[in-house]
Amino acid sequence: MKPEIKDQLRAIVGEANFSDKLIDLVSYSSDASQHLHRPEAAVWATTAEQVQAIVRLANQEAFPVTVRGAGTGLSGLSVPAQGGLVLDLSRMDQILDISITDRAVVVQPGVIYADLDNALAPHGYFFPPDPGSSKVCTLGGNVATNAGGVKGAKYGTTRDYVLGLTVVLGDGSIMRTGNRAMKSVSGFDLVRLFVGSEGVLGIVTEIILKINPKPRATATTLAVFDDLEDAGRAVSGVMAGGVVPSVLEILGRETLKAINQNTELNLPEADAMLLAETDGYTQGEADYQMERVVEQFTAHHAREVKQAESAAQAAELWKARKSCVPVLARLRPSFILEDITVPISQVAPTLRGVQDIAARHQVQIATFGHAGDGNLHPQIIYDAADHDESERVEAAVHDLFQLAVDLGGTLTGEHGIGLSKAPYMEMEHDPAAMKLMRSIKRVCDPNNILNPGKMALDG
Amino acid sequence: MKPEIKDQLRAIVGEANFSDKLIDLVSYSSDASQHLHRPEAAVWATTAEQVQAIVRLANQEAFPVTVRGAGTGLSGLSVPAQGGLVLDLSRMDQILDISITDRAVVVQPGVIYADLDNALAPHGYFFPPDPGSSKVCTLGGNVATNAGGVKGAKYGTTRDYVLGLTVVLGDGSIMRTGNRAMKSVSGFDLVRLFVGSEGVLGIVTEIILKINPKPRATATTLAVFDDLEDAGRAVSGVMAGGVVPSVLEILGRETLKAINQNTELNLPEADAMLLAETDGYTQGEADYQMERVVEQFTAHHAREVKQAESAAQAAELWKARKSCVPVLARLRPSFILEDITVPISQVAPTLRGVQDIAARHQVQIATFGHAGDGNLHPQIIYDAADHDESERVEAAVHDLFQLAVDLGGTLTGEHGIGLSKAPYMEMEHDPAAMKLMRSIKRVCDPNNILNPGKMALDG
C-alpha cells in the first residue's frame, strides 16, 4: 500500500484510528479459524460516512477492504486473504435506541452481543440468537454471519430478527433498507440478502433488530444413551412430538470422554448425552413440554434421565455442554470446529458417519451440537505442525462436508463459508446458484474490493 | 402472439393445457385487485421442465410470462400487464412429502393452503402464515408474496418458513437452493431473495416448508374503546407487556358501523375494537398471557372487555373480524384494500391519519388490521365508474402511503407491490436500494420476460 493511500486513510478516520504497526497487523492477520494473512493497514471507522469514504478510496486505488468485528469467526471470514485494509468496526459500539413499544432496537455494528443483552434484561426482553461467543462477539458480526446458537430450534437465527440495515455497498453508495415495522413485502428482501453475506456485498453501519419478551420459566433435563441410534431416534422423536424445546443439545462419546479427562464433572461414559430445555411464561408450560421430551427419551431407551429440580441443578447440567469447545481445544495443539447441518431425521446417521470418517482417516473427532435443528459440531483436534496428520485432517474435512450434503444438508449452519468452506461451495450449490451468487457479488461490488477471496465468488 | 409460438406452447404442455379461448383470456385478465389486462394465451404447466421450456421460448420469441396461482392477489401481481402468456401453476398441486420427523414438507406451488393445512392437522402440525385467502390461495402464491395473516405478530410470515426452493430463473436455468436442514449460512440467502419476489425473478416449481406443532390451547378476548388513542396505546402496551399474543386485531369505527349496518352482530359502536388471542400448549399458558393482555386493555380505559368462556364464544367474537372485507366490499361497487405497515407505536397516529385523509379527500375509508404487527388495512370503498370520486381515491391512496412512510413504515405488509404500489416504490426505497433491485432483476431475468411492468423495476 502506497504511503499516499495511508495518508488518505489517516485523513478519513484521523491519526488515532489508523495503524500500520506490525503488532496491529499481526493481530489482524487471524480470527478464530486457522487461517492467516497479514493486512497492510488497519483503520477503526466510527461513522457511515467514513466507511463510505474508505470504500470509495478502495475502489479508486484498488485495494481490498476486509471488515472486522470481534474476530471470533471460525471460518476465516475476517482474515484479509488478499492483504489490503482491515476495517475494524468495533468502535461503532452505540446502542442508538431501545424501543420496547416498537419491539425493536437500533444499534451500531460494533455493539457486543452481551452488552445489548444486559441493556434489554431490565425490560424483560432479549435478542434470541445467543451465539457461543456472545460475551465478546459484535452484532455486526452476528449479521454478517447470520449467527445462531443453542436456541435455534425454537428461536431461529439472526436472520429472523433483522428488520432493517444501513449498508455501504461495494460501489460506495449508502443504502438504507427495511425499517422498524414488523412486516414488509415492499420490493425484494434486501435485508436478508445482506444477513449472512460475510462482508462481501456491503458494510453494515446500522442495524434494526426485532426483540422478544424473555420466557419466565424453564425446565432442564439431561439424558444418557448407550446407543447412538437411540439418541438419534430420541432427537427425531422429540422434534416430531408436538413441542419445540428451546434447547436440544447432543454430546457424543468422544466429547464425553474428553470432558471427563479434563474436568471433575464425572459424566457417564456413553454413546451420547442429550441436554434439553423447554421454556414458557408459566412453569406449567415448560413442564408440559418437558414431559413430552422425557417421554421420547424414555421411549428410546435412555439409560438415565436427570431432571433439574432447581436453577442450580440446571446450571450443573449445563456445565458439560459449556465445557465442550475449551476442553477439546486443550487436548491437542490445533482444532477445526465444523458445523455441518442436516435434516433432523439424519442426526443419527450423521453422527455415525462422523465416527466412520474419523476411523477411516485416523483423526480424532469429537462431536457435539444443536441436535434440535440438526446442526452438529464435529471438532477435529490435531497438530497442525504434523504435516501427515494435517493432510489426513484435510481429507476428513472433505468427507464431513460430503456426508452432510449426501444426507440432504448444508456445509454450515452458523459459522459461514469464509475461507474454510470456499473450496466446497460447489459441492452444495448447483451451477445456477453459484452463477447467481457471483452475479449478485458483481452487482454490489463491481471491483471486488470487499473481502475478496471468500465464499468462492471470484471463480 | 404468432400462431407458430402458440403451436410451440401446445407442443410443450399438450393441447389440453393450452388455451387462447376468449373466456380463458378474460378470466386471466384480472386478479383480486382492480387491474385489468388481457393475455394472448394461457398454459397450465405441470413440470419444472415444461416451465423451463416455456421460459426459454419466451426469451427466444420475446413474449412476457406472468405466473399465476389462485389469482387472489390484491396488488395486481398476476395481471399480465404487458400481455403475452399467463402461466398457471394451479395444476402442480401435489404434496410431495410430509416429514414430521424433519419438521418439513415438500410441495408443488399449486397446492392450496387449506389442503396442506388439512393434511398436517392429523399430525398436530401446521404451516402458520394463514393468509386471509387460505381456503383458495396457493402455496406458490404465498411464496411469491411472502403471505402473512392474523398470526404474524407471534408466528411471522411465509418468509420465516421457506427452507428451500426449486426455481426456473428468467434465463431458463433451473436452480435448487436450500434444503430440509433447519439452518444454513452457506452462501447468500437466495431462498429469501425469491420469497416475496412476485414472479419477476424466477418461477418457483417446488417448495420446502418448515412446519410447527400446533398450539393446543387458546384464550380469546375482545375489548371496546371509546377513544382511538386509548386503543392505540393499549396495542403498544400489550406488545411491550412481556408477552406476544398470537392475534391482536383492530377494527376502527367505520368498520364497526359498516358491520352493524350489514349483519346482525350488533357490535358496540365505538372508536375501536381490539380482538386478542393468546396460545400455548397448556391452558395456563394461554390464560397467563391473556391476563397480561387484559391488564393493558383495562389500564387504557377499555369500555368493555369480553373474554370467551368457550370455543363457541370465541368463534362469536371472531365473527366481527371475519366479516370485515366482505361487508365493506358490499357497501359500494368498488374497493381498494391497502395494507400499510408501521412501527407498533405508530398504530394510533396511523389510524388518526387515515381518518384525516378520508375527510380531506371526501372518501370513505374503513380500517381494520393486524395491530400486533402494525399492519393496517384501510379499505377504501367507492364507485370506480365515478371519475371524480376515483380521482379523490387516487389522491387518498397516495396520502396513505406517504403517511406510512412518514411514520417509519412500509407501503405493504403482506399484499405486495405488483402494479398497485409500483408508482410509490421510490417513496419508500432510496436510490441505492432501487438500483440494487433493478440490477438483481436484470441478473435473474436479462430479457425482462418475467412479469414485466411490476414493482417499478423497468425504470
Boltz contact constraints between the chains, C-beta under 6 A:
constraints:
  - contact:
      token1: [A, 100]
      token2: [B, 240]
      max_distance: 6.0
  - contact:
      token1: [A, 101]
      token2: [B, 236]
      max_distance: 6.0
  - contact:
      token1: [A, 101]
      token2: [B, 240]
      max_distance: 6.0
  - contact:
      token1: [A, 101]
      token2: [B, 345]
      max_distance: 6.0
  - contact:
      token1: [A, 102]
      token2: [B, 343]
      max_distance: 6.0
  - contact:
      token1: [A, 102]
      token2: [B, 344]
      max_distance: 6.0
  - contact:
      token1: [A, 102]
      token2: [B, 345]
      max_distance: 6.0
  - contact:
      token1: [A, 103]
      token2: [B, 239]
      max_distance: 6.0
  - contact:
      token1: [A, 124]
      token2: [B, 242]
      max_distance: 6.0
  - contact:
      token1: [A, 146]
      token2: [B, 185]
      max_distance: 6.0
  - contact:
      token1: [A, 148]
      token2: [B, 183]
      max_distance: 6.0
  - contact:
      token1: [A, 152]
      token2: [B, 183]
      max_distance: 6.0
  - contact:
      token1: [A, 173]
      token2: [B, 432]
      max_distance: 6.0
  - contact:
      token1: [A, 175]
      token2: [B, 432]
      max_distance: 6.0
  - contact:
      token1: [A, 175]
      token2: [B, 433]
      max_distance: 6.0
  - contact:
      token1: [A, 176]
      token2: [B, 430]
      max_distance: 6.0
  - contact:
      token1: [A, 177]
      token2: [B, 433]
      max_distance: 6.0
  - contact:
      token1: [A, 179]
      token2: [B, 408]
      max_distance: 6.0
  - contact:
      token1: [A, 180]
      token2: [B, 343]
      max_distance: 6.0
  - contact:
      token1: [A, 180]
      token2: [B, 408]
      max_distance: 6.0
  - contact:
      token1: [A, 181]
      token2: [B, 341]
      max_distance: 6.0
  - contact:
      token1: [A, 181]
      token2: [B, 342]
      max_distance: 6.0
  - contact:
      token1: [A, 181]
      token2: [B, 343]
      max_distance: 6.0
  - contact:
      token1: [A, 181]
      token2: [B, 374]
      max_distance: 6.0
  - contact:
      token1: [A, 181]
      token2: [B, 409]
      max_distance: 6.0
  - contact:
      token1: [A, 181]
      token2: [B, 410]
      max_distance: 6.0
  - contact:
      token1: [A, 182]
      token2: [B, 373]
      max_distance: 6.0
  - contact:
      token1: [A, 182]
      token2: [B, 374]
      max_distance: 6.0
  - contact:
      token1: [A, 183]
      token2: [B, 148]
      max_distance: 6.0
  - contact:
      token1: [A, 183]
      token2: [B, 152]
      max_distance: 6.0
  - contact:
      token1: [A, 183]
      token2: [B, 341]
      max_distance: 6.0
  - contact:
      token1: [A, 183]
      token2: [B, 373]
      max_distance: 6.0
  - contact:
      token1: [A, 183]
      token2: [B, 375]
      max_distance: 6.0
  - contact:
      token1: [A, 183]
      token2: [B, 413]
      max_distance: 6.0
  - contact:
      token1: [A, 184]
      token2: [B, 410]
      max_distance: 6.0
  - contact:
      token1: [A, 185]
      token2: [B, 146]
      max_distance: 6.0
  - contact:
      token1: [A, 185]
      token2: [B, 196]
      max_distance: 6.0
  - contact:
      token1: [A, 185]
      token2: [B, 412]
      max_distance: 6.0
  - contact:
      token1: [A, 185]
      token2: [B, 414]
      max_distance: 6.0
  - contact:
      token1: [A, 185]
      token2: [B, 416]
      max_distance: 6.0
  - contact:
      token1: [A, 186]
      token2: [B, 410]
      max_distance: 6.0
  - contact:
      token1: [A, 186]
      token2: [B, 411]
      max_distance: 6.0
  - contact:
      token1: [A, 186]
      token2: [B, 412]
      max_distance: 6.0
  - contact:
      token1: [A, 186]
      token2: [B, 428]
      max_distance: 6.0
  - contact:
      token1: [A, 187]
      token2: [B, 429]
      max_distance: 6.0
  - contact:
      token1: [A, 187]
      token2: [B, 437]
      max_distance: 6.0
  - contact:
      token1: [A, 188]
      token2: [B, 197]
      max_distance: 6.0
  - contact:
      token1: [A, 188]
      token2: [B, 437]
      max_distance: 6.0
  - contact:
      token1: [A, 189]
      token2: [B, 192]
      max_distance: 6.0
  - contact:
      token1: [A, 189]
      token2: [B, 196]
      max_distance: 6.0
  - contact:
      token1: [A, 192]
      token2: [B, 189]
      max_distance: 6.0
  - contact:
      token1: [A, 192]
      token2: [B, 192]
      max_distance: 6.0
  - contact:
      token1: [A, 193]
      token2: [B, 193]
      max_distance: 6.0
  - contact:
      token1: [A, 196]
      token2: [B, 185]
      max_distance: 6.0
  - contact:
      token1: [A, 196]
      token2: [B, 189]
      max_distance: 6.0
  - contact:
      token1: [A, 197]
      token2: [B, 188]
      max_distance: 6.0
  - contact:
      token1: [A, 213]
      token2: [B, 242]
      max_distance: 6.0
  - contact:
      token1: [A, 213]
      token2: [B, 243]
      max_distance: 6.0
  - contact:
      token1: [A, 236]
      token2: [B, 101]
      max_distance: 6.0
  - contact:
      token1: [A, 239]
      token2: [B, 103]
      max_distance: 6.0
  - contact:
      token1: [A, 240]
      token2: [B, 100]
      max_distance: 6.0
  - contact:
      token1: [A, 240]
      token2: [B, 101]
      max_distance: 6.0
  - contact:
      token1: [A, 242]
      token2: [B, 124]
      max_distance: 6.0
  - contact:
      token1: [A, 242]
      token2: [B, 213]
      max_distance: 6.0
  - contact:
      token1: [A, 243]
      token2: [B, 213]
      max_distance: 6.0
  - contact:
      token1: [A, 280]
      token2: [B, 285]
      max_distance: 6.0
  - contact:
      token1: [A, 281]
      token2: [B, 288]
      max_distance: 6.0
  - contact:
      token1: [A, 282]
      token2: [B, 284]
      max_distance: 6.0
  - contact:
      token1: [A, 282]
      token2: [B, 285]
      max_distance: 6.0
  - contact:
      token1: [A, 282]
      token2: [B, 288]
      max_distance: 6.0
  - contact:
      token1: [A, 284]
      token2: [B, 282]
      max_distance: 6.0
  - contact:
      token1: [A, 284]
      token2: [B, 284]
      max_distance: 6.0
  - contact:
      token1: [A, 285]
      token2: [B, 280]
      max_distance: 6.0
  - contact:
      token1: [A, 285]
      token2: [B, 282]
      max_distance: 6.0
  - contact:
      token1: [A, 285]
      token2: [B, 285]
      max_distance: 6.0
  - contact:
      token1: [A, 288]
      token2: [B, 281]
      max_distance: 6.0
  - contact:
      token1: [A, 288]
      token2: [B, 282]
      max_distance: 6.0
  - contact:
      token1: [A, 341]
      token2: [B, 181]
      max_distance: 6.0
  - contact:
      token1: [A, 341]
      token2: [B, 183]
      max_distance: 6.0
  - contact:
      token1: [A, 342]
      token2: [B, 181]
      max_distance: 6.0
  - contact:
      token1: [A, 343]
      token2: [B, 102]
      max_distance: 6.0
  - contact:
      token1: [A, 343]
      token2: [B, 180]
      max_distance: 6.0
  - contact:
      token1: [A, 343]
      token2: [B, 181]
      max_distance: 6.0
  - contact:
      token1: [A, 344]
      token2: [B, 102]
      max_distance: 6.0
  - contact:
      token1: [A, 345]
      token2: [B, 101]
      max_distance: 6.0
  - contact:
      token1: [A, 345]
      token2: [B, 102]
      max_distance: 6.0
  - contact:
      token1: [A, 373]
      token2: [B, 182]
      max_distance: 6.0
  - contact:
      token1: [A, 373]
      token2: [B, 183]
      max_distance: 6.0
  - contact:
      token1: [A, 374]
      token2: [B, 181]
      max_distance: 6.0
  - contact:
      token1: [A, 374]
      token2: [B, 182]
      max_distance: 6.0
  - contact:
      token1: [A, 375]
      token2: [B, 183]
      max_distance: 6.0
  - contact:
      token1: [A, 408]
      token2: [B, 179]
      max_distance: 6.0
  - contact:
      token1: [A, 408]
      token2: [B, 180]
      max_distance: 6.0
  - contact:
      token1: [A, 409]
      token2: [B, 181]
      max_distance: 6.0
  - contact:
      token1: [A, 410]
      token2: [B, 181]
      max_distance: 6.0
  - contact:
      token1: [A, 410]
      token2: [B, 184]
      max_distance: 6.0
  - contact:
      token1: [A, 410]
      token2: [B, 186]
      max_distance: 6.0
  - contact:
      token1: [A, 411]
      token2: [B, 186]
      max_distance: 6.0
  - contact:
      token1: [A, 412]
      token2: [B, 185]
      max_distance: 6.0
  - contact:
      token1: [A, 412]
      token2: [B, 186]
      max_distance: 6.0
  - contact:
      token1: [A, 413]
      token2: [B, 183]
      max_distance: 6.0
  - contact:
      token1: [A, 414]
      token2: [B, 185]
      max_distance: 6.0
  - contact:
      token1: [A, 416]
      token2: [B, 185]
      max_distance: 6.0
  - contact:
      token1: [A, 428]
      token2: [B, 186]
      max_distance: 6.0
  - contact:
      token1: [A, 429]
      token2: [B, 187]
      max_distance: 6.0
  - contact:
      token1: [A, 430]
      token2: [B, 176]
      max_distance: 6.0
  - contact:
      token1: [A, 432]
      token2: [B, 173]
      max_distance: 6.0
  - contact:
      token1: [A, 432]
      token2: [B, 175]
      max_distance: 6.0
  - contact:
      token1: [A, 433]
      token2: [B, 175]
      max_distance: 6.0
  - contact:
      token1: [A, 433]
      token2: [B, 177]
      max_distance: 6.0
  - contact:
      token1: [A, 437]
      token2: [B, 187]
      max_distance: 6.0
  - contact:
      token1: [A, 437]
      token2: [B, 188]
      max_distance: 6.0
  - contact:
      token1: [A, 439]
      token2: [B, 443]
      max_distance: 6.0
  - contact:
      token1: [A, 443]
      token2: [B, 439]
      max_distance: 6.0
